[in-house]
Amino acid sequence: MTLLEELTAAARGFVALIIGQRDVPRYFDFSYRGLVGSAIALLAALATNAYLPAVFSGPDTPAPPGWQSFFTILMVLALQLGFVGWLLRQIGRLDGYIPYLVASNWAALFATILSVLVALTGLGAEPALLLVGIVVIVVEVNIARLIVTLTPWQIVALLAVQAIGGFIGLMIIGAILPAPDALTI
């Protein structure tokens, strides 16, 4: 399968995750090759999330430097994925880690694309954030439910450790990077 074919299948998988389609695993390649393809998608999503705010920011609200945003997103994501791996090992479901990574990486790319499209509609920051936030939560729950096949309490634990990992990541970033008003742009 070419990367373009994998991208197309993963886009269908993203839609299937949103609607909760039970056969959603068929859209993703859970091999090591598929993991690499999804990692490329994740890097594209990270770069877009890091550097695109500069495009949408105005003179009144300057965006932080792209490298700082990229580093922040990467740190938060690394801690979240580390906590997810730890949880899956604790519950004896480490076999679901690569499928989780593959689906989550592709979902990050398509959630980013969705964010850009919603931003381009001029909907406004709050409604756009709410809409994309709901889609992300639905997708995360459905990855845990339909791809990793976790039980309801395990899904809640997965969401909790992601939140904890993200919070710790933001605390670490806040401790090592200067405050936004101290940045020179």
C-alpha positions in Angstrom: 0.0 0.0 0.0 1.4 3.4 -0.9 1.3 6.3 1.6 -1.5 8.0 -0.5 -3.6 4.8 -0.3 -2.8 4.6 3.4 -3.8 8.2 3.8 -7.1 7.6 2.0 -7.9 4.5 4.0 -7.1 6.4 7.3 -9.4 9.3 6.3 -12.2 6.8 5.9 -11.2 5.3 9.3 -11.3 8.8 10.9 -14.9 9.2 9.6 -15.7 5.7 10.8 -14.3 6.6 14.3 -16.5 9.7 14.4 -19.6 7.7 13.7 -18.6 4.7 15.8 -18.5 2.1 12.9 -17.7 -1.3 14.4 -15.4 -2.4 11.5 -13.2 0.6 11.8 -9.9 -1.4 12.4 -10.0 -2.4 8.7 -9.1 1.1 7.6 -5.8 1.1 9.5 -2.5 -0.7 8.9 -1.3 -1.9 12.3 2.0 -3.3 11.1 5.3 -1.6 11.8 5.1 -0.1 8.3 1.7 1.3 9.2 3.1 2.7 12.4 5.8 4.5 10.4 3.2 5.9 8.0 1.1 7.1 10.9 4.2 8.7 12.5 4.7 10.7 9.3 1.1 11.8 9.6 1.6 12.8 13.2 4.7 14.9 12.3 2.7 16.7 9.7 -0.1 17.4 12.3 2.5 18.6 14.9 4.2 20.9 12.4 0.8 22.3 11.3 -0.3 22.9 14.8 3.0 24.5 15.7 3.4 26.9 12.8 -0.2 27.6 11.6 -1.1 29.9 14.6 1.3 32.5 13.1 -0.8 32.5 10.0 -4.1 33.1 11.8 -2.7 35.5 14.5 -3.1 39.2 14.1 -0.9 42.1 15.3 -2.9 42.3 18.6 -2.3 38.6 19.4 1.1 37.5 18.2 1.7 33.7 18.1 4.5 32.1 20.0 7.5 31.0 17.9 6.8 27.8 16.0 9.7 25.9 17.5 8.3 26.6 21.0 4.8 25.4 20.0 6.3 22.3 18.3 8.4 21.5 21.4 5.3 22.1 23.7 3.1 19.8 21.7 5.8 17.2 21.4 6.4 17.2 25.2 2.7 16.9 26.0 2.1 14.2 23.4 5.2 12.2 24.6 4.0 12.2 28.2 0.4 11.3 27.2 1.6 8.4 25.1 4.0 7.3 27.8 1.1 7.2 30.3 -1.1 5.4 27.8 1.6 2.7 27.4 2.0 2.4 31.1 -1.8 2.0 31.6 -2.0 -0.6 28.8 0.8 -2.6 30.4 -0.9 -2.4 33.9 -4.1 -3.8 32.5 -2.4 -6.5 30.4 -3.4 -4.9 27.1 0.0 -3.8 25.8 -1.0 -5.6 22.6 -3.2 -2.7 21.9 -0.5 -0.1 22.0 0.6 -0.1 18.4 -3.0 -0.1 17.1 -3.7 2.8 19.5 -0.7 4.7 18.2 -1.5 4.1 14.5 -5.2 5.2 14.9 -4.3 8.1 17.2 -1.6 9.4 14.9 -3.8 9.4 11.9 -6.7 10.9 14.0 -4.3 13.8 15.0 -3.7 14.6 11.4 -7.4 14.6 10.4 -8.4 16.5 13.6 -5.8 19.1 12.6 -7.2 19.3 9.1 -10.7 19.6 10.6 -9.5 22.4 12.9 -8.1 24.4 9.9 -11.3 23.9 7.9 -13.4 25.1 10.9 -11.1 28.1 11.4 -11.4 29.0 7.8 -15.2 29.1 8.1 -15.0 32.1 10.4 -17.1 30.3 13.0 -15.3 31.9 15.9 -12.7 30.5 18.3 -15.0 29.2 21.1 -17.5 27.4 18.9 -14.7 26.0 16.7 -12.8 24.8 19.8 -16.0 23.2 21.2 -16.8 21.4 17.9 -13.3 20.1 17.4 -13.0 19.1 21.1 -16.1 17.0 20.9 -14.9 15.3 17.8 -11.5 14.5 19.4 -13.2 13.1 22.5 -15.5 10.9 20.4 -12.6 9.7 18.3 -10.5 8.9 21.4 -13.3 7.0 23.0 -13.9 5.1 19.8 -10.2 4.3 19.4 -10.2 2.8 22.9 -13.5 1.0 22.4 -13.4 -0.2 18.8 -9.7 -0.6 18.1 -8.1 -1.4 21.4 -11.3 -3.0 22.6 -11.1 -1.7 26.2 -13.9 -2.0 28.7 -15.8 1.1 29.9 -13.7 1.6 33.0 -10.5 1.1 31.1 -11.6 3.8 28.6 -12.2 6.2 31.5 -8.7 5.3 32.8 -7.2 5.9 29.4 -8.8 9.3 29.1 -7.7 10.1 32.7 -4.0 9.2 32.1 -4.0 11.2 28.9 -5.2 14.2 30.8 -2.7 13.6 33.6 0.1 13.2 31.1 -0.9 16.4 29.3 -1.1 18.3 32.5 2.3 17.2 33.7 3.7 18.0 30.2 2.3 21.5 30.4 3.8 21.9 33.9 7.2 20.9 32.7 7.0 23.2 29.7 5.9 26.1 31.9 8.9 25.5 34.2 11.5 25.4 31.4 10.2 27.9 28.8 9.7 31.6 29.3 6.2 33.0 29.8 4.6 34.2 26.5 4.8 37.9 27.5 8.6 37.5 28.0 9.1 36.2 24.5 10.5 38.5 21.8 8.9 38.1 18.5 
